[in-house]
Each structure stands twice: as structure tokens, then as C-alpha cells.
């Protein structure tokens, strides 16, 4: 991604609720935002337009894509400043030529019980104090015991508050040790690491078509049989009172979503039956 004034102006328009022709904003990161449901693609004959149904979600996603996009107006002003020296430009952007630099490779991890892992050839006990988590930057050297199940959590609020969902995980997965991981900041590091280790992977995301598509395209496609989607026993009751708006926003893009995984197809059928979706945050504090 090359950050320019024109790009910033387009992102501000999307944040403010405007629609843009899909031809005006392209890239792998844009397609990822579409897959995540952050941006909605709508077809108009041979043309497509993009819009962001939730500006706050877009802002968080942009910050995860590139931390320089956390304040669009400030970045625009920086680029527009006529008296910005080359050295100040490098300080503001991390590169005088405005080339994207990943300043924080890796992914966050969390657990609610001690797990002895290996990092750079040395033991690392993963046991964050409540209210904190760890970040693994040298992920290529990170390994975990073979009996540990890796649980990927989409939402950072759920990721931070794993203890308030412990009974959910026990009921839906098993009593084995669990290591929780997050895919934010968005990169391919997490999936690359999961491909390196043999552990079972369970995906805990929103119960909507976009969330299921993320699992199928970004995780199951690479991990296959050792990956699964967390489906709580009471999800049908919760979907009955879920969000119609979220379903309607996603339906056009994911209306043909299908899978050979029987339990997951049953979840897709329930979502389409009730025309509703349910956010994973709803499970926080509901289990003690």
C-alpha cells in the first residue's frame, strides 16, 4: 500500500458513510476488509461500489492494516504540508518515500493457565496476569506443547477477557489446555505460524456469514482437518434475537456461502433461516 493524499481522502469518505467505486480503491488489504465484512461490496450491473457500514469498525481495521492510518486527518495534513522537510517526513511516515513498513510483526497470545512454550530456543512460560497478554514478535521460533489447542479469537475484547468466557470454552471445546491467539494486527504471520505447528486449531469469531467466510478462506483452507469453528450449544437461541441489519449488509456478498463441514453448514443454515447474525461479544460475562 502506498499512502497518498488521494487514498486518505477516499478513506475519509468511506468513514463518513460515502460509497466509492471499487475501481478507485484496490489492493489485497481492500479485499481482506471485504472478506471481514468491514467493507461491503455492492454490484450495480458491471460496476461495484464499496461502503463501510460501521465507521468505528473501519477505523479499527485501518489501524490494524497500517498504524499510520489510525488518524486519517493527521496523516493527510502531514502529507499536504508544503514545508515538511524530508527528515520530518521520514519521522512521520517511517520512510521518506512513504513505503509501508511493518513495525510490529507477530501476533498476541493469551492463556488463563501456565503453559510452558519455547521461544528462540529458551523456555517461555505463558501465564499473563489478568488484564494483560503477551505479544510474540519472533513467531518463527515460537513453539508450544503438542497437546495444547490453539483458539483463534477475532474480537480483541473477547481476546482480552478470556477468563469471563472460560466455561464457554470448556463446554464447546474440551478440558485440555488452551492457548488463545489473535489475528490482529492483520497479517499472514498467525496463519504462517499455525502451518508450522501440528496443533489443533479452533476458530472463535462472530456468528455471521462474513465471520464464517474468514474461517474458511483464511484458516481452514490452510489447516484443513485440524481446524474447526467454535459453535456454542445455545447459538440457535441467540441467533433468534440477533442482528437483522448485519445479516442484510452481508447477504449480497455471502449469499452463496457453502461448506462440506456439516456442523458449520448447519450454522450457515440457521443464520439464513433467521436472517440474523450474532456478535461473539455477547458471550462475555455470560459464563462465570
N, C-alpha and C positions, 0 to 999 in steps of 0.2 A: 504494500500500500504506500503510495506517495501522497503525503499530506499537503494539500494546496488550499488556497483561499476558496477556490471553486468547490472543492469537496466539503470543506467546513460549512459553506453556505447551504449546500444541499442537505447536510446532516441536520443543520438547524431547522430547515424547512420541515424535514421529517419529524423532528422532535416537536415542532409546533402543530403537527397534525396534517400538514400538506401531503399530497400524493405526488410522486415523481415517476416519470417514465423509467422503466427498468434499464433502458439503454444508457441513462445518464449516470448510473452508479453501478459498477460491476466489480467483480473480484471474488475469489474464493471465500473471503471473510463475509461478503454480502450473502452468498449462497448459504453459509453457515447460519447467519442470522435468520434467513428464511426458514431453514430446517428447524431452527429452535422456536419458531413462531414469534420472534421479536419483530421481524418484518413480515408483512402479509403481501403476497404477490397475487394480483387480480388480472385476469385475462380480459381483453377487450378486442375480440377478433384476433388479429395477428399481433396486437400490441399488448404489452404488460405494464402495469403500474405497481409501484411499491408504496406502502404506507405503514406507519408504526401505530398499532392500536393503543399502546401504553407508552407514553413518553418517558416515564421513570424507568421502565424496563429497558428501553432503548439506551438511555444514558448509562445504566449499569453495564449493559452489554458492550457498548462502545469503549468504556473504560477498561473492560477486560480484554478487548481486542488490541487496544493500544492505550497505555495510560496517559498519553498526551491528549487523548480525546475526552478526558474527564471534565474539562472546562472548555467548551467549544468557543465561546466568545473570547476568552483569554487567548486561545490559540490563534484565532482569527486576527485579533489585534496585534499579536506578536508578528504574524506573517505580513500584515499590512504596514507595519511601522517602517517609514522610509529611512529613519536614521538608525535602524538596527544594525549594529556592526556585525561582522562575520563571527567574531568571537562570542558576542551575545546571542547570536542566532544558534551557534553550536551549543551554548549553555541552555537555551530554551528548548531546543529540539533534540539534543543528544547527537546531532550530526549537522554540520554546516550545509550539507546538500539535502537535508530533510529525508534521509533514508531511514526506514523503520529499523529500530534496534530493539531486540528482546532483552530487556534489562533484568528480567526475572524468570528464567527457565525453571521448569519443575511443576510441582503441584502440592497442595496442602494434604495433610493426613491427620487423623484423629482416632482416639480409642477411649473406651471407658474402663479398660483394664490393662495392666502392663503386658506388652508384647516385645520380646527381645528380637530385634532385627539386626541386619548388617548394613553398614554404610561405609564406603571406602575401606573395606576390609576390617572394620572395627565394629564391636557390638554397640548398638544404639537401642536403649530401652524406650519404647514409645508409650508414654503414660502422661499425656498433657493434663495439667491441672484444669479443673472445670473453669470455663471461661476463656480457655486458650486452645491452640492447636499448633502443630509443627508444620514447617514447610520444607520439603525435600527438593533441594536445588540440584544436587548431583545424583539425579534419579537413575542414571545408567549403572551406578554402583550399589543401588539400594535393593535389598532382598529381604524376604520375610519367610517365616516357617511355612512349610507346605500345607499344614492343617488349618491355616488361617484363611477365612473367607474375606475377600475384598468387597466392600459395599460402596458403590459409587453414588454420591448424593448430588443431585442437580442444584438444589437451592442452598445458598450459604447459610440461611437462618436454620434450616434443618441440620446442616452440617455442624454448625456451632453448638447446637442444643441436642446432641445425640442422647444424653442421659435422660432427657424428658421423653424419649421415644424408645427406651430400652425394651419395654415389654412388647412393643410392636415388632421390633427386630427379632426378639426371642420367639414370638409366635409365628412370624412369617418366614423366618429362615431356619434357625436351629439354635442350640445352646453352645455351639462352637465359638472360638474366639473370632472377633470381627475387627478388621481394620477398615476405617472409613476414609474415603478419598473424595476429592472434589475435582471437577474438570475445569474449574476457574483458577487462574486466568486461562481463557480459552487458548488451547494449543493442542498439538498432537502428542505432547510429552506423556500424558497419562496413558493413552492407548498404546503408545510405543512401549511403555514400561509393562503394561498388562500383557503384551505379547511376549515379553521376555521371561515372565514368571509363569509357573504352571497352575497357580491358584484359581479356585472357583471365583467367579465374579457375579455379583447381584446388583442390578441397577435400580435405584430408588429415585424416581422422577415424578413429575406431575402426571396425573391420570387424565391425559388428553392425547389427541392424535399426534400433536407435534412432539410430545414427550416420548411416545412410543416410537415415533419415527427416528428420533435421536438415538434411542437404544438400538434399533435395528440397523441403521446405517453407519453409526459411528462405533458401536461396540460389538454387537452380535456378528456383524459382517466380518470382523477380525478374530473374535474369540470363539464363535460358533457354539458348540455344545456345552462348553464350560461357563457360559454366560446365561443369565436369566433375569427376568423383570420381576421386581417385588410387587406382589398383588395381595393386599390385606384381605382378611376374611370378610370384612364388613364393607368392602368397596361398593357393592351394589346399592346398599342403603345410603351411602354418602353421595353416590352419583345422582340419586333421585333428587337431591337438593343442591346439586352442583350449579355451575355457571352455564347458562344458555348462550350468553354473549361470547364467551371464549370458544364454545363449540362452533357457533356461526362464523366467527372470524377465521377459524381453521378449516372449516369443512371443504371449501372450494379447492384448497391446496392438497388436502389429505383424504379426499372422499374415496379414493380407490385404494387406501392403505389396507394391505392384507399380509398375513404371515402363516407359515406352516406350523408355528408353535401354538399348539392347541389352547393352553391357558391364556396366552396373550391374545389370540384371535377372539376368545370368549370375552376378554376385556374390551377389545375394539367393538364387538357386537353390542355390549352393554352401553358403551358411550354413544353409539349410533342409535340404540334403542331409545335412550332417554334424551338424546340431543343435548347432553350436558357433560361438563368436564369438572374435575375436582383437583384443587391445588394440594400438593404434598404438605404445605404448611399447616393444613388442617389437622394433621396428626401430632403436632407438637402439643404437649401438655395433656393430651387425651389419655395417655398411658403413664402410670406412675411407676 
